[in-house]
Amino acid sequence: MAPPIVVTIESTARRTFATAADWPGWSRSGKTEADAVAALAAAADRYAEIAAAAGIPFPSPDARAYEVVERAEGGAGTDFGVPSRVTDLERRPVDAAWAARSADLLVAAWAAFEAISSAAPESLRKGPRGGGRDTSKIVAHVAESDQAYARELGVRVKPFEAGDRASLGSLRALMLAVLRRPSDGSPLADRKWPHRHAANYITWHALDHAWEILDRSRPGEG
């Protein structure tokens, strides 16, 4: 029998995130813990495509069982809609194999974002209150965010415009170089994020917006 997918929970009264601790970027939210775990499971097939692109075996549908092993209190970031709490499991050391694996998954997530955003219409379906950025705004947001995330990894480059694809590619190469190195689990660059949290957060951000664009490109889907 395959081992269960290890899940961590961060929650507030308003929102809960369920995160697959050993699969960077696979994190979904819901109102309650049960809702969040259900959303995580519902995204498994989408995440399986990312794992396949990275060349990493992923549990088959009949082998996907979920086990919550850690619960943490969330905060303002959780309410805002990001899995921002550093969990105890994210403070585990990272060996060379896991570091390479996490970097490969991030590469696949960035590639999926680029492919989905490039094929999407500029105007995306609005939310129930008429909100939501269009494609070019989301693309710019992801590029700008990666510049901020790079600083959390200790990578500093001269600021560049979001549309500067060459500079973005160079920045991401530097970020990947950091993530491909083993870690003892301490915060990277003496900042806040340990390796596992950095890999999870940056990969999640790319996938969350890729899937947002995909869903909002389709009439009647949320």
C-alpha positions, 0 to 999 in steps of 0.5 A, spaced: 500 500 500 502 506 498 504 511 503 499 517 504 500 524 502 502 528 508 498 534 509 499 540 513 494 545 515 494 552 516 487 556 518 484 562 521 476 563 522 475 565 515 480 560 510 484 554 511 490 552 507 491 544 506 498 543 503 502 537 501 508 537 505 512 533 500 510 536 493 512 543 492 506 548 490 500 543 491 496 547 496 489 549 496 484 553 500 477 552 503 473 555 508 474 549 513 479 544 513 475 539 510 474 543 504 481 545 503 483 537 503 477 536 498 480 542 494 487 539 494 485 532 492 481 536 486 487 539 484 491 532 484 490 531 477 492 538 475 498 537 479 500 530 476 501 534 470 506 538 473 510 532 476 510 529 469 513 535 466 518 534 471 519 527 470 517 525 477 513 519 479 506 521 482 501 517 486 495 514 481 488 516 483 487 509 487 493 510 491 491 517 493 490 518 501 491 524 505 493 524 512 494 531 516 500 531 520 500 538 522 496 544 524 498 551 525 494 557 526 494 562 520 494 569 520 493 575 515 496 572 509 492 566 510 486 570 510 488 574 504 489 568 500 496 565 501 499 559 504 504 564 508 505 560 515 512 556 515 510 549 518 515 545 522 515 540 516 518 546 512 524 546 517 526 539 515 533 539 512 533 538 504 538 533 501 541 534 494 536 529 491 530 533 494 533 540 492 533 538 485 526 535 485 524 541 488 527 545 483 525 541 477 518 542 480 518 549 480 521 549 473 515 545 470 510 550 474 513 556 471 513 553 464 506 551 465 504 558 467 508 561 461 504 556 456 497 557 459 498 565 459 501 565 452 494 561 450 489 565 454 485 571 451 487 577 454 480 579 457 478 573 463 471 572 466 470 576 472 468 574 478 461 574 482 463 581 484 466 583 477 473 583 480 479 579 477 485 581 473 486 580 466 492 576 463 497 581 462 496 584 469 497 577 472 503 575 468 506 582 470 504 580 477 508 573 477 514 577 474 514 582 479 513 577 485 518 573 483 523 579 484 521 579 491 521 572 492 528 572 489 530 577 495 528 572 500 533 567 497 538 572 497 538 573 490 539 580 488 539 583 481 537 590 479 530 591 478 527 590 471 520 591 468 515 585 468 516 585 461 523 584 460 523 576 459 531 576 458 532 579 465 526 574 468 529 568 465 536 570 468 533 571 475 529 565 475 536 561 473 539 564 479 533 562 484 534 555 481 541 555 483 539 557 490 534 551 490 538 546 487 543 546 493 542 542 500 540 546 506 540 544 513 533 547 514 535 554 516 532 560 513 535 562 507 540 568 506 538 569 514 531 571 512 525 568 513 524 562 509 527 555 509 528 551 503 522 547 503 517 553 504 521 557 499 520 552 494 512 551 496 511 558 496 514 560 489 511 554 486 504 555 489 504 562 486 506 560 479 501 554 479 495 558 483 495 563 477 496 559 472 490 555 474 486 561 475 487 563 468 485 557 465 479 557 469 477 564 468 478 563 460 473 558 460 465 561 461 461 558 467 467 555 470 470 557 477 
